Amino acid sequence: MSNTETHPDVRVCEHGHQHPPTQVDTYPPKDVPLGGEDSLRVRRTLPNMSRSFVGAWCFIDHYGPEEGACMDVPPHPHTSLQTVSWLFSGEIEHRDSGGVHAMVRPGEVNLMTSGYGIAHSEVSAHSRAALHGVQLWVALPEHSADLTREFQHFVPDVDAPAPGVRARTFIGRLGDQPSPINTVTPLLGSQVILEPGATWETAVDPGFEHGVLVDTGCVDFDGVRLDNAVLGVRDAGLDHLRLHNPTDAPARLMLLGGEPFDEGIVMWWNFIGRSHDDIVRLRKEWNDAPEDRFGRVDGYRGSTARLKAPALPSDLRLKRRFRRGRET
């Protein structure tokens, strides 16, 4: 998915402090349109003013369900990241410059590695189901920032680790349910459904930060109440976590985790670099000679050949994001 904001806000964030692992911080979403009046709107919880990562997860968009809304994102670039697509309903057609043509369907994970550079398009398919899902980005560490383009697909089984709990782990391992999806840094990604009144306490990697994004319903994460579309995050240090559904309706959530990502990155539009000058160069390469670095996306039939990178702010230099805040 592309960040299609043409005039993104520029905010200077202060460095935060390490919190005790028993503390769950909450982050409400920001509403962002993806295109014109009839396009999909997404709820973005990461990055935000206070936090840039959960592990190496650096971007969380949550959208739908919306009847009649469409996703039509023309070819656009990515660098130095992996994109993860996960749907609850609907269907999206994916095409990329690595020659991949694939569908994104509910309960099936697609992970695309941009590395040195990739271009792709995303178009919602004609379906009676409302488009509903999440788009996640993973920052690649500097030593792997220029990986070769790659596409991975996996259909996880449904696991029932406790009464009233169903989980689909699409990245990493949760209990006895592993995923073969390859990531550069250790990560966890799982969809969890809690039946009414269900409580689940599960072992997790104490070296991981963990985040819970509530899709539907209401969930208590280690005793902290999270409503729909709110992200709750806690720092590394504990070897278990507790999830509880206090309502009389099922709750669905995304459980994300990973080893703390301690590198600084510059994330602007669809690019990740290590400096302002990196972004200037990437923007120029995409706008002036897109196929040289990013390749060609064949088969896209939209009205716009590709998205142009917006103008950079003229009065400041972009600064690196860290786990919390930015360079000062």
C-alpha positions, -999 to +999 in steps of 0.1 A: +000+000+000+012+035-007+012+065+015-007+088-008-007+119+013+006+147-010+012+172+018+021+151+049+025+169+082+061+175+093+064+170+131+094+170+153+091+143+180+111+142+212+129+112+224+109+090+248+121+069+277+122+032+282+090+021+300+086-008+325+074-039+306+042-039+328+032-006+313+009-007+282+009+026+262-021+033+240-021+050+206-053+062+189-055+061+151-051+090+126-076+090+097-059+091+063-076+091+029-061+069+001-070+089-030-103+106-041-137+109-025-148+073-032-115+058-021-107+039+010-099+056+043-074+041+067-067+044+104-030+048+110-016+040+144+021+036+136+043+057+133+029+083+156+042+113+176+055+091+205+066+059+189+080+047+156+084+009+160+070-022+176+100-044+170+108-037+134+072-031+125+072+006+114+038+012+098+003+000+107-027+009+085-061-005+094-091-001+070-127-011+065-151-027+065-165-004+039-191-014+013-185+003-020-151+017-011-123+008-035-086+005-034-069+015-067-033+024-059-012+029-091+024+016-094+045+032-066+079+025-051+093+011-019+128+007-006+145-009+024+113-025+038+090-055+037+052-050+032+028-074+049-008-076+036-036-093+057-073-092+049-104-100+070-127-097+040-125-086+003-098-093-022-069-072-036-050-078-068-012-073-065+013-068-093+050-059-088+081-053-108+095-086-097+070-102-121+046-113-094+008-112-100-010-125-070-042-121-050-045-110-014-073-130+003-086-133+038-065-155+060-036-155+036-004-135+042+015-119+013+050-105+022+068-084-004+105-075+001+115-042-016+151-042-006+171-021-031+139-011-049+105-024-061+073-010-076+039-025-072+002-017-077-028-027-056-064-029-068-094-042-050-111-070-069-148-071-077-163-088-046-194-087-026-174-086+006-164-052+020-127-045+019-114-049+054-078-056+066-044-043+077-013-032+058+019-034+077+055-024+070+087-038+084+119-018+084+150-037+071+182-032+091+209-013+073+230-044+065+200-059+046+185-027+032+194-035-004+181-071-005+168-085-038+131-082-045+111-111-032+075-122-027+063-148-001+028-163+004+015-185+033-019-197+045-017-204+082-038-229+099-063-220+126-049-229+161-070-232+193-045-226+220-071-222+248-109-224+252-126-195+233-094-186+215-085-190+178-052-178+163-037-176+128+001-170+131+014-157+098+049-145+109+071-160+136+059-184+162+031-182+188+031-214+210+032-244+187+021-226+156+051-215+134+052-197+101+077-203+073+077-167+062+112-154+063+120-120+079+154-104+085+147-095+121+128-118+146+091-109+144+056-121+155+024-115+136-009-133+145-046-127+141-064-137+173-102-140+179-115-141+215-150-154+221-172-135+246-157-135+281-126-155+270-093-149+288-060-161+273-026-159+291+002-171+268+039-174+269+058-149+246+095-141+239+106-118+267+131-101+243+101-089+222+081-057+223+045-065+218+016-046+202-021-053+201-043-037+175-081-042+181-100-047+149-135-055+162-148-054+197-130-045+229-099-062+245-081-059+278-043-062+271-026-069+304-055-051+321-055-021+299-088-016+279-083-012+241-113-002+220-117-007+182-087+006+161-066+015+191-030+002+193-017-009+227+021-015+231+044-027+259+082-028+260+102-060+262+109-078+295+080-101+303+076-138+292+038-138+290+009-116+281-028-116+290-057-109+267-093-108+279-126-101+260-149-083+286-179-081+262-207-104+251-195-103+214-164-118+198-133-096+196-107-098+168-072-084+172-037-083+156-009-094+179+025-080+167+059-083+182+096-082+176+130-076+190+136-038+196+148-021+165+175+003+176+186+017+143+175+052+131+157+054+098+142+082+076+108+072+065+091+095+040+063+087+016+071+052+005+108+053+010+130+042+039+166+056+040+192+065+065+195+103+058+177+132+042+200+129+012+190+093+007+154+104+004+162+132-020+181+107-042+153+081-041+126+106-049+146+119-079+153+083-092+116+074-090+102+106-106+129+109-133+138+073-142+116+049-123+124+018-142+162+021-137+160+012-100+124+001-093+115-018-125+082-020-145+048-031-132+031-049-161-007-054-163-019-025-143-050-010-161-058+021-140-062+056-152-028+068-138+004+052-150+021+056-117+021+077-085+046+106-086+065+112-054+053+145-038+075+175-032+098+174-002+095+201+024+117+230+013+124+245+047+138+216+067+159+185+065+142+151+073+155+135+105+158+099+115+131+082+135+141+060+164+121+036+186+105+067+202+108+101+186+133+115+162+167+131+161+168+165+177 
